[in-house]
Amino acid sequence: MANPGYGKLNAPDQLPRTQHDFAHLPPREAAIAAYIDRLPGGADISVKTLAKHLPYGQCALRTALNNLHRAGHLRRGREHLADSGSPRWITRTWFSRTARDDDWWAAFTRGDVPQEPSERRRPTRSRAYILLAALGRTTPALSLSHADCAELAPLVADWFARGATDEAVLHALTAGLPVPVHSPAALVRRRLTSKRPPEPAPRPPLRVLECAKCGIPGRPEALPGGICGACRGEAASRPTAPLTSAAVHAHAAATRAAMLDRSERPRV
C-alpha cells in the first residue's frame, strides 16, 4: 500500500468486472491492467513497486502505463486537498476498468462526471474477437466459448498488426484440421503462435545522391563514380517531357553557381 492519500484511486461508475475487460489491449498491457484492476484502492502502483511483483522491467512498465493512459484506462494528475488548509497539491493516479475517452476524463477533473444510463451498452467487441466467435459457424470443430475468444483475441490482433487479412487468419486456423479436434482453444492458440507471420520489414529511407563536383542531386544510376554526366562532359539526354521555364532557370542558376564555386577554388 502507498502512503495515506496516495496510490491507486478508482474512477467512479465503472462497468462490472468481466473476463474480457482488457481483450482489446496487447497481451502485456492487458496483463498489467488486469493486475492493477484487482488491487485495492490506495495500493502503490508506481513503476518501481510494480516491477517487484510483475515479470516486467521498469522501462517496459513505464511504456505499458503510458499505453494504458492512451487507451483511456489510466490518468495521472494533481489534486489539491481542499480541507487541509494548505496550498499543497499531491500527485494522483486514477484507474478505470472501463475505458474512458478524453471528454469523460475532462468532465471528471471538473467534478462533473456524466451518469451512465441504467441500460448500459454492451462493450464493443474487437475485430479479432468477432473473427474467433464466428469460427464455429463455418467450422463447427473450432467452436469457441466467450472466455476462449476473449483470451485468444490479442493473438489474432497481433496477426492484424503484422498485416494479415481475415482470410489469411481463417486459412491458418482451419486448413488441415485433425479429426477429431479434442481442444479447439488449444489448437487455435498453437496455430496462432506457431504460424504467426513475420513483422513487416521497414521501408528503406528515400535517398538522393549529389554529384561529387557540382553538388547537384540526381538519381544514383545517373552518377557513375559519383560524378554527374554534365561534369563528365557528356551531352545531356533529351528529356521525355518539356521542361518548364522555372525548371530551366533553376538548373541554369545551379550550374552558374557551381561554375563560380569551382573558379574561386585555389589552384594547386
Rosetta constraint file for C-alpha pairs under 8 A:
AtomPair CA 1 CA 7 HARMONIC 7.17 0.50
AtomPair CA 1 CA 42 HARMONIC 6.03 0.50
AtomPair CA 1 CA 43 HARMONIC 4.19 0.50
AtomPair CA 1 CA 44 HARMONIC 5.00 0.50
AtomPair CA 2 CA 6 HARMONIC 5.77 0.50
AtomPair CA 2 CA 7 HARMONIC 5.10 0.50
AtomPair CA 2 CA 42 HARMONIC 5.97 0.50
AtomPair CA 2 CA 43 HARMONIC 5.42 0.50
AtomPair CA 2 CA 44 HARMONIC 4.43 0.50
AtomPair CA 3 CA 7 HARMONIC 7.23 0.50
AtomPair CA 3 CA 42 HARMONIC 7.89 0.50
AtomPair CA 4 CA 42 HARMONIC 7.36 0.50
AtomPair CA 5 CA 42 HARMONIC 7.37 0.50
AtomPair CA 6 CA 42 HARMONIC 6.12 0.50
AtomPair CA 6 CA 44 HARMONIC 7.65 0.50
AtomPair CA 6 CA 90 HARMONIC 7.80 0.50
AtomPair CA 6 CA 91 HARMONIC 7.23 0.50
AtomPair CA 6 CA 92 HARMONIC 6.57 0.50
AtomPair CA 7 CA 41 HARMONIC 7.23 0.50
AtomPair CA 7 CA 42 HARMONIC 4.34 0.50
AtomPair CA 7 CA 43 HARMONIC 5.01 0.50
AtomPair CA 7 CA 44 HARMONIC 4.65 0.50
AtomPair CA 7 CA 45 HARMONIC 6.23 0.50
AtomPair CA 7 CA 46 HARMONIC 7.88 0.50
AtomPair CA 7 CA 92 HARMONIC 7.10 0.50
AtomPair CA 7 CA 93 HARMONIC 6.68 0.50
AtomPair CA 8 CA 40 HARMONIC 7.61 0.50
AtomPair CA 8 CA 41 HARMONIC 5.32 0.50
AtomPair CA 8 CA 42 HARMONIC 4.74 0.50
AtomPair CA 8 CA 43 HARMONIC 5.29 0.50
AtomPair CA 8 CA 44 HARMONIC 6.38 0.50
AtomPair CA 8 CA 45 HARMONIC 6.31 0.50
AtomPair CA 8 CA 92 HARMONIC 7.60 0.50
AtomPair CA 8 CA 93 HARMONIC 5.63 0.50
AtomPair CA 8 CA 94 HARMONIC 6.08 0.50
AtomPair CA 8 CA 95 HARMONIC 6.81 0.50
AtomPair CA 9 CA 41 HARMONIC 5.47 0.50
AtomPair CA 9 CA 42 HARMONIC 6.26 0.50
AtomPair CA 9 CA 92 HARMONIC 7.42 0.50
AtomPair CA 9 CA 93 HARMONIC 6.09 0.50
AtomPair CA 9 CA 94 HARMONIC 4.67 0.50
AtomPair CA 9 CA 95 HARMONIC 6.14 0.50
AtomPair CA 10 CA 41 HARMONIC 6.37 0.50
AtomPair CA 10 CA 94 HARMONIC 5.68 0.50
AtomPair CA 10 CA 95 HARMONIC 5.17 0.50
AtomPair CA 10 CA 96 HARMONIC 6.15 0.50
AtomPair CA 11 CA 94 HARMONIC 5.90 0.50
AtomPair CA 11 CA 95 HARMONIC 5.73 0.50
AtomPair CA 11 CA 96 HARMONIC 5.15 0.50
AtomPair CA 12 CA 96 HARMONIC 7.78 0.50
AtomPair CA 13 CA 115 HARMONIC 7.50 0.50
AtomPair CA 13 CA 116 HARMONIC 7.28 0.50
AtomPair CA 14 CA 96 HARMONIC 6.80 0.50
AtomPair CA 14 CA 97 HARMONIC 6.50 0.50
AtomPair CA 14 CA 98 HARMONIC 5.62 0.50
AtomPair CA 15 CA 97 HARMONIC 7.46 0.50
AtomPair CA 15 CA 98 HARMONIC 6.11 0.50
AtomPair CA 17 CA 21 HARMONIC 6.90 0.50
AtomPair CA 17 CA 97 HARMONIC 7.63 0.50
AtomPair CA 19 CA 147 HARMONIC 6.66 0.50
AtomPair CA 19 CA 150 HARMONIC 7.23 0.50
AtomPair CA 20 CA 147 HARMONIC 7.30 0.50
AtomPair CA 20 CA 150 HARMONIC 5.19 0.50
AtomPair CA 20 CA 151 HARMONIC 7.38 0.50
AtomPair CA 21 CA 97 HARMONIC 6.98 0.50
AtomPair CA 21 CA 98 HARMONIC 7.34 0.50
AtomPair CA 22 CA 30 HARMONIC 5.21 0.50
AtomPair CA 22 CA 33 HARMONIC 7.19 0.50
AtomPair CA 22 CA 34 HARMONIC 7.23 0.50
AtomPair CA 23 CA 30 HARMONIC 6.76 0.50
AtomPair CA 23 CA 150 HARMONIC 5.62 0.50
AtomPair CA 23 CA 151 HARMONIC 6.91 0.50
AtomPair CA 23 CA 153 HARMONIC 6.45 0.50
AtomPair CA 23 CA 154 HARMONIC 6.38 0.50
AtomPair CA 24 CA 30 HARMONIC 7.92 0.50
AtomPair CA 24 CA 125 HARMONIC 8.00 0.50
AtomPair CA 24 CA 126 HARMONIC 6.31 0.50
AtomPair CA 24 CA 153 HARMONIC 7.64 0.50
AtomPair CA 24 CA 154 HARMONIC 6.89 0.50
AtomPair CA 25 CA 29 HARMONIC 5.99 0.50
AtomPair CA 25 CA 30 HARMONIC 5.29 0.50
AtomPair CA 25 CA 154 HARMONIC 6.90 0.50
AtomPair CA 26 CA 30 HARMONIC 5.93 0.50
AtomPair CA 26 CA 154 HARMONIC 5.80 0.50
AtomPair CA 26 CA 157 HARMONIC 7.89 0.50
AtomPair CA 26 CA 158 HARMONIC 7.79 0.50
AtomPair CA 27 CA 31 HARMONIC 6.13 0.50
AtomPair CA 27 CA 154 HARMONIC 6.08 0.50
AtomPair CA 27 CA 155 HARMONIC 7.97 0.50
AtomPair CA 28 CA 32 HARMONIC 6.32 0.50
AtomPair CA 28 CA 64 HARMONIC 7.32 0.50
AtomPair CA 29 CA 33 HARMONIC 5.97 0.50
AtomPair CA 29 CA 64 HARMONIC 5.48 0.50
AtomPair CA 29 CA 65 HARMONIC 7.64 0.50
AtomPair CA 29 CA 67 HARMONIC 7.33 0.50
AtomPair CA 29 CA 68 HARMONIC 6.91 0.50
AtomPair CA 30 CA 34 HARMONIC 6.07 0.50
AtomPair CA 31 CA 35 HARMONIC 6.27 0.50
AtomPair CA 32 CA 36 HARMONIC 6.23 0.50
AtomPair CA 32 CA 54 HARMONIC 7.93 0.50
AtomPair CA 32 CA 64 HARMONIC 7.69 0.50
AtomPair CA 33 CA 37 HARMONIC 5.95 0.50
AtomPair CA 33 CA 68 HARMONIC 7.50 0.50
AtomPair CA 33 CA 97 HARMONIC 7.94 0.50
AtomPair CA 34 CA 38 HARMONIC 6.52 0.50
AtomPair CA 35 CA 39 HARMONIC 6.70 0.50
AtomPair CA 36 CA 45 HARMONIC 7.34 0.50
AtomPair CA 37 CA 95 HARMONIC 7.55 0.50
AtomPair CA 37 CA 96 HARMONIC 7.78 0.50
AtomPair CA 37 CA 97 HARMONIC 6.33 0.50
AtomPair CA 39 CA 43 HARMONIC 6.28 0.50
AtomPair CA 44 CA 49 HARMONIC 6.65 0.50
AtomPair CA 44 CA 50 HARMONIC 7.98 0.50
AtomPair CA 45 CA 49 HARMONIC 6.28 0.50
AtomPair CA 45 CA 50 HARMONIC 5.94 0.50
AtomPair CA 46 CA 50 HARMONIC 6.17 0.50
AtomPair CA 47 CA 51 HARMONIC 6.09 0.50
AtomPair CA 47 CA 58 HARMONIC 5.73 0.50
AtomPair CA 47 CA 61 HARMONIC 6.23 0.50
AtomPair CA 47 CA 62 HARMONIC 6.35 0.50
AtomPair CA 48 CA 52 HARMONIC 6.75 0.50
AtomPair CA 48 CA 58 HARMONIC 6.37 0.50
AtomPair CA 49 CA 53 HARMONIC 7.05 0.50
AtomPair CA 50 CA 54 HARMONIC 5.91 0.50
AtomPair CA 50 CA 61 HARMONIC 7.66 0.50
AtomPair CA 51 CA 55 HARMONIC 6.92 0.50
AtomPair CA 51 CA 56 HARMONIC 5.93 0.50
AtomPair CA 51 CA 57 HARMONIC 5.69 0.50
AtomPair CA 51 CA 58 HARMONIC 5.81 0.50
AtomPair CA 51 CA 61 HARMONIC 7.26 0.50
AtomPair CA 56 CA 60 HARMONIC 6.09 0.50
AtomPair CA 56 CA 61 HARMONIC 6.31 0.50
AtomPair CA 57 CA 61 HARMONIC 6.16 0.50
AtomPair CA 58 CA 62 HARMONIC 6.01 0.50
AtomPair CA 59 CA 63 HARMONIC 6.34 0.50
AtomPair CA 60 CA 64 HARMONIC 6.12 0.50
AtomPair CA 61 CA 65 HARMONIC 6.06 0.50
AtomPair CA 62 CA 66 HARMONIC 6.33 0.50
AtomPair CA 63 CA 67 HARMONIC 6.29 0.50
AtomPair CA 64 CA 68 HARMONIC 6.24 0.50
AtomPair CA 65 CA 69 HARMONIC 6.19 0.50
AtomPair CA 65 CA 74 HARMONIC 7.60 0.50
AtomPair CA 66 CA 70 HARMONIC 6.39 0.50
AtomPair CA 67 CA 71 HARMONIC 6.17 0.50
AtomPair CA 68 CA 72 HARMONIC 6.31 0.50
AtomPair CA 68 CA 73 HARMONIC 5.40 0.50
AtomPair CA 68 CA 74 HARMONIC 5.76 0.50
AtomPair CA 69 CA 73 HARMONIC 5.81 0.50
AtomPair CA 69 CA 74 HARMONIC 4.61 0.50
AtomPair CA 69 CA 75 HARMONIC 5.76 0.50
AtomPair CA 70 CA 74 HARMONIC 7.94 0.50
AtomPair CA 71 CA 99 HARMONIC 6.62 0.50
AtomPair CA 71 CA 100 HARMONIC 7.86 0.50
AtomPair CA 72 CA 96 HARMONIC 7.74 0.50
AtomPair CA 72 CA 99 HARMONIC 4.73 0.50
AtomPair CA 72 CA 100 HARMONIC 4.71 0.50
AtomPair CA 72 CA 101 HARMONIC 5.75 0.50
AtomPair CA 72 CA 102 HARMONIC 7.42 0.50
AtomPair CA 73 CA 95 HARMONIC 5.73 0.50
AtomPair CA 73 CA 96 HARMONIC 4.83 0.50
AtomPair CA 73 CA 97 HARMONIC 6.14 0.50
AtomPair CA 73 CA 98 HARMONIC 6.60 0.50
AtomPair CA 73 CA 99 HARMONIC 4.91 0.50
AtomPair CA 73 CA 100 HARMONIC 6.47 0.50
AtomPair CA 74 CA 93 HARMONIC 7.13 0.50
AtomPair CA 74 CA 94 HARMONIC 5.70 0.50
AtomPair CA 74 CA 95 HARMONIC 4.57 0.50
AtomPair CA 74 CA 96 HARMONIC 6.18 0.50
AtomPair CA 75 CA 93 HARMONIC 5.83 0.50
AtomPair CA 75 CA 94 HARMONIC 5.30 0.50
AtomPair CA 75 CA 95 HARMONIC 6.66 0.50
AtomPair CA 76 CA 91 HARMONIC 7.40 0.50
AtomPair CA 76 CA 92 HARMONIC 5.74 0.50
AtomPair CA 76 CA 93 HARMONIC 4.51 0.50
AtomPair CA 76 CA 94 HARMONIC 6.36 0.50
AtomPair CA 77 CA 91 HARMONIC 5.85 0.50
AtomPair CA 77 CA 92 HARMONIC 5.22 0.50
AtomPair CA 77 CA 93 HARMONIC 6.47 0.50
AtomPair CA 78 CA 89 HARMONIC 6.12 0.50
AtomPair CA 78 CA 90 HARMONIC 5.40 0.50
AtomPair CA 78 CA 91 HARMONIC 4.45 0.50
AtomPair CA 78 CA 92 HARMONIC 5.40 0.50
AtomPair CA 79 CA 89 HARMONIC 5.44 0.50
AtomPair CA 79 CA 90 HARMONIC 5.48 0.50
AtomPair CA 79 CA 91 HARMONIC 6.45 0.50
AtomPair CA 79 CA 92 HARMONIC 6.54 0.50
AtomPair CA 80 CA 87 HARMONIC 7.20 0.50
AtomPair CA 80 CA 88 HARMONIC 6.34 0.50
AtomPair CA 80 CA 89 HARMONIC 4.45 0.50
AtomPair CA 80 CA 90 HARMONIC 6.44 0.50
AtomPair CA 81 CA 85 HARMONIC 7.81 0.50
AtomPair CA 81 CA 86 HARMONIC 7.36 0.50
AtomPair CA 81 CA 87 HARMONIC 7.80 0.50
AtomPair CA 81 CA 88 HARMONIC 7.00 0.50
AtomPair CA 81 CA 89 HARMONIC 6.59 0.50
AtomPair CA 81 CA 90 HARMONIC 7.67 0.50
AtomPair CA 82 CA 86 HARMONIC 7.90 0.50
AtomPair CA 96 CA 100 HARMONIC 7.51 0.50
AtomPair CA 100 CA 104 HARMONIC 6.00 0.50
AtomPair CA 100 CA 105 HARMONIC 6.78 0.50
AtomPair CA 101 CA 105 HARMONIC 6.58 0.50
AtomPair CA 102 CA 106 HARMONIC 6.06 0.50
AtomPair CA 103 CA 107 HARMONIC 6.20 0.50
AtomPair CA 104 CA 108 HARMONIC 6.12 0.50
AtomPair CA 104 CA 113 HARMONIC 6.94 0.50
AtomPair CA 104 CA 114 HARMONIC 7.37 0.50
AtomPair CA 105 CA 109 HARMONIC 6.29 0.50
AtomPair CA 106 CA 110 HARMONIC 6.58 0.50
AtomPair CA 107 CA 111 HARMONIC 6.34 0.50
AtomPair CA 107 CA 112 HARMONIC 5.05 0.50
AtomPair CA 107 CA 113 HARMONIC 5.42 0.50
AtomPair CA 107 CA 114 HARMONIC 7.40 0.50
AtomPair CA 108 CA 112 HARMONIC 5.58 0.50
AtomPair CA 108 CA 113 HARMONIC 4.87 0.50
AtomPair CA 116 CA 120 HARMONIC 6.88 0.50
AtomPair CA 125 CA 129 HARMONIC 6.16 0.50
AtomPair CA 125 CA 130 HARMONIC 6.66 0.50
AtomPair CA 126 CA 130 HARMONIC 6.32 0.50
AtomPair CA 126 CA 153 HARMONIC 7.92 0.50
AtomPair CA 127 CA 131 HARMONIC 6.32 0.50
AtomPair CA 127 CA 157 HARMONIC 7.83 0.50
AtomPair CA 128 CA 132 HARMONIC 6.42 0.50
AtomPair CA 128 CA 153 HARMONIC 5.07 0.50
AtomPair CA 128 CA 154 HARMONIC 7.33 0.50
AtomPair CA 128 CA 156 HARMONIC 5.44 0.50
AtomPair CA 128 CA 157 HARMONIC 5.56 0.50
AtomPair CA 129 CA 133 HARMONIC 6.09 0.50
AtomPair CA 129 CA 149 HARMONIC 5.62 0.50
AtomPair CA 129 CA 150 HARMONIC 6.35 0.50
AtomPair CA 129 CA 152 HARMONIC 7.83 0.50
AtomPair CA 129 CA 153 HARMONIC 5.09 0.50
AtomPair CA 130 CA 134 HARMONIC 6.17 0.50
AtomPair CA 131 CA 135 HARMONIC 6.52 0.50
AtomPair CA 131 CA 166 HARMONIC 7.55 0.50
AtomPair CA 132 CA 144 HARMONIC 7.22 0.50
AtomPair CA 132 CA 149 HARMONIC 5.71 0.50
AtomPair CA 132 CA 152 HARMONIC 7.97 0.50
AtomPair CA 132 CA 153 HARMONIC 7.27 0.50
AtomPair CA 133 CA 143 HARMONIC 7.56 0.50
AtomPair CA 133 CA 144 HARMONIC 6.47 0.50
AtomPair CA 133 CA 145 HARMONIC 7.67 0.50
AtomPair CA 133 CA 146 HARMONIC 7.44 0.50
AtomPair CA 133 CA 149 HARMONIC 6.18 0.50
AtomPair CA 134 CA 138 HARMONIC 7.41 0.50
AtomPair CA 135 CA 139 HARMONIC 5.76 0.50
AtomPair CA 135 CA 140 HARMONIC 7.29 0.50
AtomPair CA 135 CA 142 HARMONIC 6.10 0.50
AtomPair CA 135 CA 143 HARMONIC 6.11 0.50
AtomPair CA 135 CA 144 HARMONIC 7.55 0.50
AtomPair CA 136 CA 140 HARMONIC 4.32 0.50
AtomPair CA 136 CA 141 HARMONIC 6.74 0.50
AtomPair CA 136 CA 142 HARMONIC 5.34 0.50
AtomPair CA 136 CA 143 HARMONIC 3.93 0.50
AtomPair CA 136 CA 144 HARMONIC 6.84 0.50
AtomPair CA 137 CA 143 HARMONIC 7.64 0.50
AtomPair CA 139 CA 143 HARMONIC 7.19 0.50
AtomPair CA 139 CA 174 HARMONIC 7.30 0.50
AtomPair CA 141 CA 180 HARMONIC 7.80 0.50
AtomPair CA 141 CA 181 HARMONIC 6.20 0.50
AtomPair CA 141 CA 184 HARMONIC 6.84 0.50
AtomPair CA 142 CA 181 HARMONIC 7.68 0.50
AtomPair CA 142 CA 184 HARMONIC 4.96 0.50
AtomPair CA 142 CA 185 HARMONIC 7.53 0.50
AtomPair CA 142 CA 188 HARMONIC 7.85 0.50
AtomPair CA 143 CA 184 HARMONIC 6.76 0.50
AtomPair CA 144 CA 148 HARMONIC 5.75 0.50
AtomPair CA 144 CA 149 HARMONIC 6.33 0.50
AtomPair CA 144 CA 184 HARMONIC 6.76 0.50
AtomPair CA 144 CA 185 HARMONIC 6.49 0.50
AtomPair CA 145 CA 149 HARMONIC 6.28 0.50
AtomPair CA 146 CA 150 HARMONIC 6.28 0.50
AtomPair CA 147 CA 151 HARMONIC 6.14 0.50
AtomPair CA 148 CA 152 HARMONIC 6.04 0.50
AtomPair CA 148 CA 185 HARMONIC 6.27 0.50
AtomPair CA 149 CA 153 HARMONIC 5.74 0.50
AtomPair CA 150 CA 154 HARMONIC 7.89 0.50
AtomPair CA 152 CA 156 HARMONIC 6.77 0.50
AtomPair CA 152 CA 189 HARMONIC 6.75 0.50
AtomPair CA 153 CA 157 HARMONIC 6.11 0.50
AtomPair CA 154 CA 158 HARMONIC 6.23 0.50
AtomPair CA 155 CA 159 HARMONIC 6.68 0.50
AtomPair CA 155 CA 189 HARMONIC 7.87 0.50
AtomPair CA 155 CA 192 HARMONIC 6.48 0.50
AtomPair CA 155 CA 193 HARMONIC 7.51 0.50
AtomPair CA 156 CA 160 HARMONIC 6.48 0.50
AtomPair CA 156 CA 169 HARMONIC 7.59 0.50
AtomPair CA 156 CA 192 HARMONIC 7.01 0.50
AtomPair CA 157 CA 161 HARMONIC 6.21 0.50
AtomPair CA 158 CA 162 HARMONIC 6.36 0.50
AtomPair CA 159 CA 163 HARMONIC 6.63 0.50
AtomPair CA 159 CA 164 HARMONIC 5.45 0.50
AtomPair CA 159 CA 169 HARMONIC 7.50 0.50
AtomPair CA 159 CA 196 HARMONIC 6.51 0.50
AtomPair CA 159 CA 197 HARMONIC 6.80 0.50
AtomPair CA 160 CA 164 HARMONIC 4.90 0.50
AtomPair CA 160 CA 165 HARMONIC 6.53 0.50
AtomPair CA 160 CA 166 HARMONIC 8.00 0.50
AtomPair CA 162 CA 197 HARMONIC 6.78 0.50
AtomPair CA 162 CA 198 HARMONIC 6.91 0.50
AtomPair CA 162 CA 199 HARMONIC 5.28 0.50
AtomPair CA 162 CA 200 HARMONIC 6.16 0.50
AtomPair CA 163 CA 200 HARMONIC 7.36 0.50
AtomPair CA 164 CA 168 HARMONIC 6.03 0.50
AtomPair CA 164 CA 169 HARMONIC 6.81 0.50
AtomPair CA 164 CA 197 HARMONIC 7.51 0.50
AtomPair CA 165 CA 169 HARMONIC 6.45 0.50
AtomPair CA 166 CA 170 HARMONIC 6.19 0.50
AtomPair CA 167 CA 171 HARMONIC 6.08 0.50
AtomPair CA 168 CA 172 HARMONIC 6.22 0.50
AtomPair CA 169 CA 173 HARMONIC 6.29 0.50
AtomPair CA 170 CA 174 HARMONIC 6.00 0.50
AtomPair CA 171 CA 175 HARMONIC 5.49 0.50
AtomPair CA 172 CA 191 HARMONIC 6.98 0.50
AtomPair CA 172 CA 192 HARMONIC 7.74 0.50
AtomPair CA 172 CA 195 HARMONIC 7.18 0.50
AtomPair CA 173 CA 188 HARMONIC 6.22 0.50
AtomPair CA 173 CA 191 HARMONIC 6.34 0.50
AtomPair CA 173 CA 192 HARMONIC 7.41 0.50
AtomPair CA 177 CA 181 HARMONIC 7.41 0.50
AtomPair CA 181 CA 187 HARMONIC 7.85 0.50
AtomPair CA 183 CA 187 HARMONIC 6.24 0.50
AtomPair CA 184 CA 188 HARMONIC 6.09 0.50
AtomPair CA 185 CA 189 HARMONIC 6.11 0.50
AtomPair CA 186 CA 190 HARMONIC 6.10 0.50
AtomPair CA 187 CA 191 HARMONIC 6.21 0.50
AtomPair CA 188 CA 192 HARMONIC 6.04 0.50
AtomPair CA 189 CA 193 HARMONIC 6.14 0.50
AtomPair CA 190 CA 194 HARMONIC 5.97 0.50
AtomPair CA 191 CA 195 HARMONIC 5.52 0.50
AtomPair CA 191 CA 196 HARMONIC 7.64 0.50
AtomPair CA 192 CA 196 HARMONIC 5.63 0.50
AtomPair CA 208 CA 217 HARMONIC 6.23 0.50
AtomPair CA 208 CA 218 HARMONIC 6.27 0.50
AtomPair CA 208 CA 219 HARMONIC 6.32 0.50
AtomPair CA 208 CA 220 HARMONIC 6.94 0.50
AtomPair CA 209 CA 217 HARMONIC 5.47 0.50
AtomPair CA 209 CA 218 HARMONIC 5.92 0.50
AtomPair CA 209 CA 219 HARMONIC 6.61 0.50
AtomPair CA 209 CA 220 HARMONIC 5.94 0.50
AtomPair CA 209 CA 223 HARMONIC 7.86 0.50
AtomPair CA 209 CA 226 HARMONIC 7.99 0.50
AtomPair CA 210 CA 215 HARMONIC 5.07 0.50
AtomPair CA 210 CA 216 HARMONIC 5.30 0.50
AtomPair CA 210 CA 217 HARMONIC 3.97 0.50
AtomPair CA 210 CA 218 HARMONIC 6.12 0.50
AtomPair CA 210 CA 226 HARMONIC 7.47 0.50
AtomPair CA 211 CA 215 HARMONIC 4.65 0.50
AtomPair CA 211 CA 216 HARMONIC 5.53 0.50
AtomPair CA 211 CA 217 HARMONIC 6.15 0.50
AtomPair CA 211 CA 218 HARMONIC 7.37 0.50
AtomPair CA 211 CA 223 HARMONIC 6.74 0.50
AtomPair CA 211 CA 226 HARMONIC 5.60 0.50
AtomPair CA 211 CA 227 HARMONIC 4.82 0.50
AtomPair CA 211 CA 228 HARMONIC 5.51 0.50
AtomPair CA 212 CA 226 HARMONIC 5.58 0.50
AtomPair CA 212 CA 227 HARMONIC 5.48 0.50
AtomPair CA 212 CA 228 HARMONIC 7.98 0.50
AtomPair CA 213 CA 227 HARMONIC 6.50 0.50
AtomPair CA 213 CA 231 HARMONIC 7.00 0.50
AtomPair CA 214 CA 231 HARMONIC 7.29 0.50
AtomPair CA 214 CA 255 HARMONIC 7.68 0.50
AtomPair CA 214 CA 258 HARMONIC 5.22 0.50
AtomPair CA 214 CA 259 HARMONIC 7.74 0.50
AtomPair CA 215 CA 258 HARMONIC 7.57 0.50
AtomPair CA 216 CA 254 HARMONIC 7.53 0.50
AtomPair CA 218 CA 222 HARMONIC 6.53 0.50
AtomPair CA 218 CA 223 HARMONIC 7.08 0.50
AtomPair CA 218 CA 228 HARMONIC 7.69 0.50
AtomPair CA 219 CA 223 HARMONIC 6.78 0.50
AtomPair CA 220 CA 224 HARMONIC 7.56 0.50
AtomPair CA 222 CA 228 HARMONIC 6.35 0.50
AtomPair CA 222 CA 229 HARMONIC 7.22 0.50
AtomPair CA 223 CA 227 HARMONIC 5.06 0.50
AtomPair CA 223 CA 228 HARMONIC 4.77 0.50
AtomPair CA 223 CA 229 HARMONIC 7.14 0.50
AtomPair CA 224 CA 228 HARMONIC 7.16 0.50
AtomPair CA 227 CA 231 HARMONIC 6.49 0.50
AtomPair CA 227 CA 232 HARMONIC 6.87 0.50
AtomPair CA 228 CA 232 HARMONIC 6.46 0.50
AtomPair CA 229 CA 233 HARMONIC 6.23 0.50
AtomPair CA 229 CA 234 HARMONIC 5.10 0.50
AtomPair CA 229 CA 235 HARMONIC 7.35 0.50
AtomPair CA 229 CA 236 HARMONIC 7.17 0.50
AtomPair CA 230 CA 234 HARMONIC 5.60 0.50
AtomPair CA 230 CA 235 HARMONIC 7.00 0.50
AtomPair CA 230 CA 236 HARMONIC 6.91 0.50
AtomPair CA 239 CA 243 HARMONIC 7.70 0.50
AtomPair CA 243 CA 247 HARMONIC 6.17 0.50
AtomPair CA 243 CA 248 HARMONIC 6.57 0.50
AtomPair CA 244 CA 248 HARMONIC 6.38 0.50
AtomPair CA 245 CA 249 HARMONIC 6.18 0.50
AtomPair CA 246 CA 250 HARMONIC 6.09 0.50
AtomPair CA 247 CA 251 HARMONIC 6.11 0.50
AtomPair CA 248 CA 252 HARMONIC 6.15 0.50
AtomPair CA 249 CA 253 HARMONIC 6.08 0.50
AtomPair CA 250 CA 254 HARMONIC 6.21 0.50
AtomPair CA 251 CA 255 HARMONIC 6.15 0.50
AtomPair CA 252 CA 256 HARMONIC 6.16 0.50
AtomPair CA 253 CA 257 HARMONIC 6.12 0.50
AtomPair CA 254 CA 258 HARMONIC 6.15 0.50
AtomPair CA 255 CA 259 HARMONIC 6.19 0.50
AtomPair CA 256 CA 260 HARMONIC 6.05 0.50
AtomPair CA 257 CA 261 HARMONIC 6.08 0.50
AtomPair CA 258 CA 262 HARMONIC 6.31 0.50
AtomPair CA 259 CA 263 HARMONIC 6.17 0.50
AtomPair CA 260 CA 264 HARMONIC 6.27 0.50
AtomPair CA 261 CA 265 HARMONIC 6.56 0.50
